[in-house]
Amino acid sequence: LGRFKQAAAMYDRMLSLNPTHDAWFTREVLFTIYVHLDDDLSTYNTDRMVDPVVKEGRSQRNPWTEVFPKSYVSDISKIAREKLEEEGDKPFVMTERIRYILELTSPIKKWVQLETPGFMPNERQHRQFGLSVLQMAQTMRQHTKLIMAGEEGLLVPDVAASNTEWYGFTPSKKKSGYHIFGWRDLFDIAARWRQISEPLDVVWWNDGLPVKEENKQYGLRTHIVHGVNKVVRYYPYFDMAFNLTQVLMDKFFYDAKDRTVVPDSNMRKNIAMANSLETLFRVVTPRPFYVVTPCNSLKVPGRSMEGTRITLTSHPTEGYEFFINSPTTETRKFLYMEDMDFAFHNFISALQTVLKGDGKDKQASDAAFDRGLEIFFYWVNYAPLSRGTSATGYAALMACVVAMGEQILSPVPKGKQLDWEGILTPEPQVFVDRVRGWLSDRGSSSFSKQWLDSEDGYRLSDVFSTTRSMYTAIGNLDD
């Protein structure tokens, strides 16, 4: 990572061979990152700096000339090319401090590695996970202690946020241009680390993409079955997804035009008897079709929100497509933001209780852990990122535990994926009760109080204050 001049030249060559290639979008993102490489992260947010049309273009991979005229040259590309010509790529120098922090976070970095087929070890992802966890934990702990001291809480520069129009955004009464740290700021930390860890992964907040018609904007498709292929990562959840689909279809489902279909008694009988995608697809009309998993609210008891969509359709050549994806409509977004804000504040309140008892009250710690699981539950059901929702969710969960002064010692059970468990479970308490037992082995944190309380010289947001410093930590795996 970090070879910007070489990468820009490579994209230039690609575009000289195919002038309309979607690599143009990736080059634009490269230019934006390069221009701001040494700017303090408190002064900008990449998600807001990149043109929404460029972000969407990277996701859809269509010819760039479909959204921009062939003669278009962006201002950021002009600035970047001039800077690349004058400065080129300055070396990324690994410092002893950064090397020490990498060793410090080593005990937690591999917790994100799932013991299930298809998830290969990735040292860069492990590094960014460990660093993001500690930074998130420090930030929540600092915010909580400021509240306990009678302050507003931790103040965040508005310009550093990915968005300032989210539910729970609270402007500071004491400092203009700042707002009080909230759930979105917490996940901005995780999203920033995940964004830079793999340049070819398109990690954006969905609400920063161009606005579409209501019910026409959908998130990433995650296939369980794709044609005749059983997707190795997610097929272990086929039975759970298939059974839930049958249960939901017994009441109603939706056709390809989003119209509600209520099955008659004969169709209900056939749905219940179906034992494969083929038999289920054959007995249902109209088709293709999808169901919507419910996700029950904690903030508003009795309110059921739209979870993920489980779709079954035929594959163009042979077999079937059985996949999940989450719509990003305004109505759905607002409801989930309410519950994200609610879950976040519940955790911060629980963390106050833990800190008042100096982490020695097991009942308080157990209650705070449950609140952290609720944050994870609503985050993965909300699925607000174009990619990386799962990884950032795992980071937030571990960060909640580290903020309490603990660490999760037991790995996620073999063959299990917490995000799928949450997505396919409508009731948050059922999810919490199930997962709590899997992750019950928690112990004292390996981080000293200086690191946990982010004292001067121990604050990760100071050590990694620029994108360059972040690249230094995760870019060269030989260090």
C-alpha positions as CSV (number, residue, x, y, z in Angstrom):
1,L,0.0,0.0,0.0
2,G,1.0,3.6,-0.5
3,R,2.6,3.4,-4.0
4,F,0.4,6.2,-5.4
5,K,2.6,7.3,-8.3
6,Q,3.1,3.8,-9.5
7,A,-0.6,3.0,-9.1
8,A,-1.7,6.2,-11.0
9,A,0.7,5.3,-13.8
10,M,-0.8,1.8,-14.0
11,Y,-4.4,3.2,-14.2
12,D,-3.3,5.6,-16.9
13,R,-2.0,2.7,-18.9
14,M,-5.2,0.8,-18.4
15,L,-7.3,3.8,-19.5
16,S,-5.1,4.3,-22.6
17,L,-6.1,0.8,-23.7
18,N,-9.7,1.2,-22.7
19,P,-10.6,4.9,-22.3
20,T,-14.0,4.2,-20.7
21,H,-12.9,1.6,-18.2
22,D,-14.3,1.8,-14.6
23,A,-10.7,2.0,-13.3
24,W,-11.2,5.7,-13.8
25,F,-13.3,5.8,-10.7
26,T,-10.6,4.0,-8.6
27,R,-8.0,6.5,-9.9
28,E,-10.2,9.4,-8.8
29,V,-10.3,7.9,-5.2
30,L,-6.5,7.4,-5.3
31,F,-6.1,11.1,-6.2
32,T,-8.3,12.2,-3.3
33,I,-6.5,10.0,-0.8
34,Y,-3.1,11.2,-2.1
35,V,-3.9,14.9,-1.9
36,H,-5.0,14.5,1.7
37,L,-2.4,12.0,2.8
38,D,-0.7,14.3,5.3
39,D,-3.8,16.3,6.4
40,D,-4.9,15.9,9.9
41,L,-7.9,13.5,10.1
42,S,-9.7,16.0,12.3
43,T,-10.0,18.4,9.4
44,Y,-11.7,16.2,6.8
45,N,-13.4,12.9,6.0
46,T,-12.7,10.9,2.9
47,D,-16.3,9.8,2.6
48,R,-17.3,13.4,2.2
49,M,-14.4,14.4,0.0
50,V,-15.0,11.9,-2.8
51,D,-17.7,12.8,-5.3
52,P,-20.8,10.6,-4.6
53,V,-21.1,9.8,-8.3
54,V,-17.5,8.5,-8.2
55,K,-18.2,6.4,-5.2
56,E,-21.2,4.8,-6.9
57,G,-19.2,4.3,-10.1
58,R,-16.7,2.3,-8.2
59,S,-19.4,0.1,-6.8
60,Q,-21.3,-0.5,-10.0
61,R,-18.2,-0.7,-12.3
62,N,-19.9,0.8,-15.3
63,P,-18.0,2.9,-17.9
64,W,-17.2,6.2,-16.4
65,T,-18.4,8.0,-19.5
66,E,-21.9,7.0,-18.6
67,V,-21.9,9.6,-15.8
68,F,-19.3,12.1,-16.9
69,P,-18.5,13.6,-20.3
70,K,-15.4,12.2,-22.1
71,S,-13.7,15.6,-21.7
72,Y,-14.2,15.8,-18.0
73,V,-11.1,16.3,-15.8
74,S,-11.7,16.7,-12.1
75,D,-10.1,19.4,-10.0
76,I,-8.8,16.8,-7.6
77,S,-7.0,15.0,-10.4
78,K,-5.3,18.2,-11.5
79,I,-4.1,18.9,-7.9
80,A,-3.0,15.3,-7.4
81,R,-1.0,15.1,-10.7
82,E,0.8,18.3,-9.9
83,K,1.7,17.0,-6.4
84,L,2.7,13.6,-7.7
85,E,5.0,15.3,-10.2
86,E,6.6,17.5,-7.6
87,E,6.7,15.2,-4.6
88,G,6.1,11.6,-5.8
89,D,5.8,9.0,-3.1
90,K,7.5,9.9,0.1
91,P,8.7,6.9,2.1
92,F,6.4,5.4,4.8
93,V,8.7,5.2,7.8
94,M,7.8,2.6,10.4
95,T,8.5,4.2,13.9
96,E,9.3,2.3,17.0
97,R,6.1,3.7,18.5
98,I,3.9,2.3,15.8
99,R,5.8,-1.0,15.9
100,Y,5.2,-1.2,19.6
101,I,1.5,-0.5,19.2
102,L,1.2,-3.3,16.6
103,E,2.7,-5.7,19.1
104,L,0.4,-4.3,21.8
105,T,-2.7,-5.0,19.8
106,S,-1.5,-8.4,18.6
107,P,-3.5,-10.3,21.2
108,I,-6.8,-9.1,19.9
109,K,-6.2,-8.6,16.2
110,K,-6.9,-12.2,15.2
111,W,-10.2,-12.4,17.0
112,V,-11.9,-11.3,13.8
113,Q,-10.5,-14.4,12.0
114,L,-13.5,-16.8,11.7
115,E,-13.0,-20.5,11.9
116,T,-15.3,-21.3,9.0
117,P,-14.5,-22.3,5.4
118,G,-13.6,-19.5,2.9
119,F,-12.3,-16.9,5.4
120,M,-8.5,-16.9,4.7
121,P,-6.1,-15.2,7.1
122,N,-5.2,-11.7,6.1
123,E,-2.5,-10.0,8.1
124,R,-3.4,-6.5,6.9
125,Q,-7.1,-7.0,8.0
126,H,-5.9,-8.3,11.3
127,R,-3.7,-5.3,11.9
128,Q,-6.4,-2.8,11.0
129,F,-8.8,-4.6,13.2
130,G,-6.6,-4.5,16.3
131,L,-5.8,-0.8,15.8
132,S,-9.4,0.2,15.2
133,V,-10.6,-1.7,18.2
134,L,-8.2,0.0,20.6
135,Q,-8.9,3.5,19.1
136,M,-12.7,2.9,19.3
137,A,-12.3,1.6,22.9
138,Q,-10.2,4.6,23.9
139,T,-12.7,7.0,22.4
140,M,-15.7,5.5,24.1
141,R,-13.9,5.4,27.4
142,Q,-12.8,9.1,27.1
143,H,-16.3,10.1,26.1
144,T,-17.8,8.3,29.1
145,K,-15.4,9.7,31.6
146,L,-16.0,13.3,30.4
147,I,-19.8,12.7,30.9
148,M,-19.1,11.4,34.4
149,A,-17.1,14.5,35.1
150,G,-20.1,16.7,34.2
151,E,-19.0,17.6,30.7
152,E,-21.0,17.3,27.4
153,G,-18.8,14.3,26.5
154,L,-16.1,14.1,23.8
155,L,-16.4,16.7,21.1
156,V,-15.8,15.8,17.5
157,P,-15.1,18.4,14.7
158,D,-18.1,18.4,12.3
159,V,-15.7,18.4,9.3
160,A,-14.2,15.1,10.5
161,A,-17.6,13.3,10.4
162,S,-18.8,11.3,7.4
163,N,-22.2,12.9,7.8
164,T,-23.8,15.5,10.1
165,E,-27.4,14.7,9.4
166,W,-27.8,11.5,11.3
167,Y,-30.3,10.7,14.1
168,G,-28.5,11.5,17.4
169,F,-26.2,14.2,16.0
170,T,-26.0,16.8,18.8
171,P,-24.2,20.1,18.2
172,S,-22.0,21.1,21.1
173,K,-23.3,24.0,23.2
174,K,-19.8,25.0,24.2
175,K,-17.8,24.8,21.0
176,S,-19.0,26.0,17.6
177,G,-18.4,23.6,14.7
178,Y,-18.2,20.5,17.0
179,H,-20.7,17.9,18.0
180,I,-21.0,15.4,20.8
181,F,-19.5,12.0,20.1
182,G,-22.2,9.5,19.0
183,W,-22.8,6.1,17.4
184,R,-21.9,7.4,13.9
185,D,-18.6,8.8,15.0
186,L,-17.8,5.4,16.6
187,F,-18.3,3.6,13.4
188,D,-16.5,6.3,11.4
189,I,-13.3,5.1,13.2
190,A,-13.9,1.5,12.1
191,A,-14.9,2.5,8.6
192,R,-11.8,4.6,8.1
193,W,-9.5,1.8,9.0
194,R,-11.5,-0.7,6.8
195,Q,-11.5,1.7,3.9
196,I,-7.7,2.0,3.6
197,S,-6.9,-1.6,4.4
198,E,-7.8,-2.9,0.9
199,P,-7.9,-0.4,-2.0
200,L,-10.1,-2.7,-4.2
201,D,-12.8,-3.1,-1.5
202,V,-15.5,-0.4,-2.0
203,V,-16.2,0.7,1.6
204,W,-18.5,3.7,1.8
205,W,-21.5,4.8,3.8
206,N,-24.5,4.1,1.7
207,D,-26.1,7.4,2.6
208,G,-23.2,9.2,1.0
209,L,-24.1,7.7,-2.4
210,P,-26.4,9.4,-4.9
211,V,-30.0,9.5,-3.7
212,K,-32.3,7.1,-5.6
213,E,-36.0,6.7,-5.7
214,E,-37.6,5.2,-2.7
215,N,-37.3,1.4,-2.7
216,K,-34.9,1.5,-5.6
217,Q,-31.5,1.6,-3.8
218,Y,-30.1,-1.7,-2.6
219,G,-27.0,-2.7,-0.8
220,L,-24.5,-5.4,-1.6
221,R,-25.8,-8.8,-2.6
222,T,-24.4,-11.6,-0.5
223,H,-25.1,-15.0,-2.2
224,I,-25.7,-18.2,-0.4
225,V,-26.2,-20.0,-3.7
226,H,-25.1,-18.6,-7.0
227,G,-26.2,-20.7,-10.0
228,V,-25.0,-24.2,-9.3
229,N,-22.3,-22.9,-6.8
230,K,-22.8,-23.2,-3.1
231,V,-20.9,-20.1,-1.8
232,V,-18.4,-21.6,0.6
233,R,-18.4,-18.8,3.1
234,Y,-22.1,-18.5,3.5
235,Y,-23.6,-21.8,2.6
236,P,-23.4,-23.0,6.2
237,Y,-26.4,-20.6,6.8
238,F,-28.4,-22.1,4.0
239,D,-30.7,-24.1,6.3
240,M,-31.3,-21.2,8.7
241,A,-32.1,-18.8,5.8
242,F,-34.2,-21.4,3.9
243,N,-36.3,-22.3,6.9
244,L,-36.9,-18.6,7.8
245,T,-37.9,-17.9,4.2
246,Q,-40.6,-20.6,4.4
247,V,-41.9,-19.3,7.8
248,L,-42.2,-15.8,6.4
249,M,-43.7,-16.9,3.1
250,D,-46.5,-18.6,5.0
251,K,-47.9,-15.1,5.7
252,F,-46.9,-13.1,2.7
253,F,-44.0,-12.4,0.3
254,Y,-43.1,-9.9,-2.4
255,D,-42.8,-10.3,-6.2
256,A,-40.2,-8.7,-8.4
257,K,-42.3,-5.5,-8.6
258,D,-42.4,-5.2,-4.8
259,R,-46.1,-6.1,-4.6
260,T,-47.3,-8.1,-1.6
261,V,-48.4,-11.6,-2.3
262,V,-50.6,-13.5,0.2
263,P,-50.5,-17.3,-0.6
264,D,-53.6,-19.3,-0.7
265,S,-54.0,-22.4,1.4
266,N,-52.7,-24.7,-1.3
267,M,-49.6,-22.6,-1.9
268,R,-49.0,-22.5,1.8
269,K,-49.1,-26.3,2.0
270,N,-46.6,-26.5,-0.9
271,I,-44.3,-23.9,0.6
272,A,-44.2,-25.9,3.9
273,M,-43.4,-29.1,2.0
274,A,-40.6,-27.7,-0.1
275,N,-37.2,-29.1,0.7
276,S,-35.0,-27.4,-1.8
277,L,-34.6,-24.2,-3.8
278,E,-36.0,-26.0,-6.9
279,T,-39.2,-27.2,-5.2
280,L,-39.8,-23.9,-3.5
281,F,-39.3,-21.9,-6.7
282,R,-41.6,-24.2,-8.6
283,V,-44.5,-24.1,-6.2
284,V,-44.6,-20.3,-5.9
285,T,-46.2,-17.8,-8.3
286,P,-45.4,-15.1,-9.2
287,R,-41.6,-15.4,-9.3
288,P,-38.9,-14.4,-8.7
289,F,-39.8,-13.4,-5.2
290,Y,-38.3,-12.3,-1.9
291,V,-39.2,-12.1,1.8
292,V,-38.2,-9.5,4.3
293,T,-36.8,-10.5,7.7
294,P,-38.2,-8.6,10.6
295,C,-36.0,-6.8,13.1
296,N,-37.7,-5.8,16.3
297,S,-36.9,-2.4,17.9
298,L,-35.7,-1.9,21.4
299,K,-36.3,1.9,21.3
300,V,-40.0,1.5,20.3
301,P,-41.3,-1.8,21.7
302,G,-43.7,-3.4,19.3
303,R,-42.1,-1.8,16.2
304,S,-40.8,-4.2,13.6
305,M,-38.3,-2.8,11.1
306,E,-37.3,-4.1,7.7
307,G,-34.3,-6.4,8.1
308,T,-32.7,-8.0,5.1
309,R,-34.3,-9.2,2.0
310,I,-33.9,-12.9,1.1
311,T,-34.4,-13.4,-2.6
312,L,-34.8,-16.5,-4.7
313,T,-34.6,-16.2,-8.5
314,S,-33.5,-18.5,-11.3
315,H,-29.9,-18.1,-12.6
316,P,-29.6,-17.0,-16.3
317,T,-27.9,-20.3,-17.3
318,E,-28.7,-23.0,-14.7
319,G,-29.5,-23.3,-11.0
320,Y,-30.7,-20.5,-8.7
321,E,-29.6,-17.4,-7.0
322,F,-30.4,-17.3,-3.3
323,F,-29.0,-14.2,-1.7
324,I,-29.5,-11.5,0.9
325,N,-29.3,-7.7,0.5
326,S,-30.5,-4.7,2.4
327,P,-32.4,-1.7,0.9
328,T,-31.1,1.7,1.8
329,T,-34.3,3.7,1.7
330,E,-34.8,6.8,3.7
331,T,-37.6,5.4,5.9
332,R,-35.6,2.3,6.8
333,K,-32.4,4.3,7.4
334,F,-34.2,6.7,9.9
335,L,-35.7,3.8,11.9
336,Y,-32.4,2.0,12.2
337,M,-30.6,5.2,13.2
338,E,-33.0,5.6,16.0
339,D,-32.2,2.2,17.4
340,M,-28.5,2.6,16.8
341,D,-28.5,5.8,18.8
342,F,-30.6,4.1,21.5
343,A,-28.3,1.1,21.7
344,F,-25.2,3.3,21.8
345,H,-26.5,5.5,24.7
346,N,-27.5,2.3,26.5
347,F,-24.0,1.0,26.3
348,I,-22.4,4.3,27.4
349,S,-24.7,4.4,30.4
350,A,-23.7,0.8,31.2
351,L,-20.1,1.6,30.7
352,Q,-20.4,4.4,33.3
353,T,-21.6,1.8,35.8
354,V,-18.7,-0.4,35.0
355,L,-16.2,2.4,35.4
356,K,-17.7,3.6,38.7
357,G,-17.0,0.1,40.0
358,D,-13.5,0.1,38.6
359,G,-14.5,-2.9,36.5
360,K,-14.9,-5.2,39.5
361,D,-18.7,-5.5,39.4
362,K,-19.3,-8.6,37.3
363,Q,-23.0,-8.0,37.0
364,A,-22.4,-4.5,35.7
365,S,-19.8,-5.9,33.2
366,D,-22.2,-8.6,32.0
367,A,-25.0,-6.0,31.5
368,A,-22.6,-3.7,29.5
369,F,-21.6,-6.7,27.4
370,D,-25.2,-7.3,26.5
371,R,-25.5,-3.7,25.5
372,G,-22.5,-4.1,23.2
373,L,-24.1,-7.1,21.6
374,E,-27.2,-5.0,20.9
375,I,-25.1,-2.4,19.1
376,F,-23.7,-5.2,17.0
377,F,-27.2,-6.6,16.3
378,Y,-28.6,-3.4,15.0
379,W,-25.5,-2.5,13.1
380,V,-25.4,-5.7,11.0
381,N,-29.2,-5.6,10.4
382,Y,-28.9,-1.9,9.4
383,A,-26.0,-2.7,7.0
384,P,-25.2,0.9,6.3
385,L,-21.9,0.4,4.5
386,S,-21.4,-0.7,0.9
387,R,-19.0,-3.3,2.2
388,G,-17.3,-4.1,5.5
389,T,-20.4,-3.9,7.7
390,S,-19.5,-7.3,9.3
391,A,-15.9,-6.5,10.0
392,T,-16.6,-3.1,11.5
393,G,-19.4,-4.7,13.6
394,Y,-16.9,-7.2,15.0
395,A,-14.5,-4.3,15.8
396,A,-17.2,-2.4,17.6
397,L,-18.2,-5.4,19.7
398,M,-14.6,-6.0,20.8
399,A,-14.1,-2.3,21.4
400,C,-17.1,-2.2,23.8
401,V,-15.4,-5.1,25.7
402,V,-12.0,-3.4,25.7
403,A,-13.6,-0.1,26.9
404,M,-14.9,-2.1,29.9
405,G,-11.3,-3.1,30.7
406,E,-11.8,-6.7,29.4
407,Q,-11.1,-8.8,26.4
408,I,-13.1,-11.7,24.7
409,L,-10.8,-14.7,25.2
410,S,-13.0,-17.3,23.4
411,P,-13.1,-17.2,19.6
412,V,-16.4,-17.2,17.7
413,P,-17.4,-20.9,17.7
414,K,-16.2,-22.8,14.7
415,G,-18.6,-22.6,11.8
416,K,-20.5,-19.6,13.3
417,Q,-20.7,-16.0,12.0
418,L,-22.2,-13.5,14.4
419,D,-23.5,-11.2,11.6
420,W,-25.6,-14.0,10.0
421,E,-26.9,-15.0,13.4
422,G,-28.1,-11.4,13.9
423,I,-29.5,-10.9,10.4
424,L,-31.6,-14.1,10.6
425,T,-32.8,-13.5,14.2
426,P,-35.7,-11.0,14.4
427,E,-35.6,-10.6,18.2
428,P,-32.5,-8.8,19.7
429,Q,-32.9,-10.6,23.1
430,V,-32.8,-14.0,21.4
431,F,-29.6,-13.1,19.6
432,V,-28.0,-11.7,22.8
433,D,-28.9,-14.8,24.8
434,R,-27.5,-17.1,22.2
435,V,-24.2,-15.3,21.5
436,R,-23.6,-14.4,25.2
437,G,-23.1,-18.1,25.9
438,W,-20.6,-18.5,23.0
439,L,-18.5,-15.5,24.2
440,S,-18.8,-16.0,27.9
441,D,-15.0,-16.4,28.4
442,R,-13.9,-12.8,29.0
443,G,-10.8,-11.8,31.0
444,S,-9.0,-8.7,32.0
445,S,-7.6,-6.5,29.3
446,S,-4.0,-6.8,28.2
447,F,-3.9,-3.0,27.9
448,S,-2.5,-0.9,30.7
449,K,-4.7,1.8,32.2
450,Q,-2.5,4.4,30.4
451,W,-3.6,2.9,27.1
452,L,-7.2,2.3,28.1
453,D,-7.6,5.9,29.4
454,S,-5.6,7.3,26.4
455,E,-3.3,9.4,28.5
456,D,-0.9,11.8,26.8
457,G,1.3,9.9,24.5
458,Y,-0.9,6.8,24.6
459,R,-3.8,8.1,22.4
460,L,-4.1,6.3,19.1
461,S,-5.9,9.3,17.5
462,D,-2.7,11.3,18.0
463,V,-0.4,8.5,16.8
464,F,-2.5,7.9,13.7
465,S,-3.6,11.5,13.0
466,T,-3.1,11.2,9.2
467,T,-3.8,8.7,6.5
468,R,-0.1,8.4,6.0
469,S,0.5,7.2,9.5
470,M,-2.3,4.6,9.1
471,Y,-0.8,3.3,5.9
472,T,2.6,3.1,7.7
473,A,1.1,0.7,10.2
474,I,-0.7,-1.6,7.8
475,G,0.8,-1.0,4.4
476,N,4.2,-2.8,4.7
477,L,3.7,-6.3,6.1
478,D,7.4,-6.9,6.3
479,D,7.6,-4.4,9.3
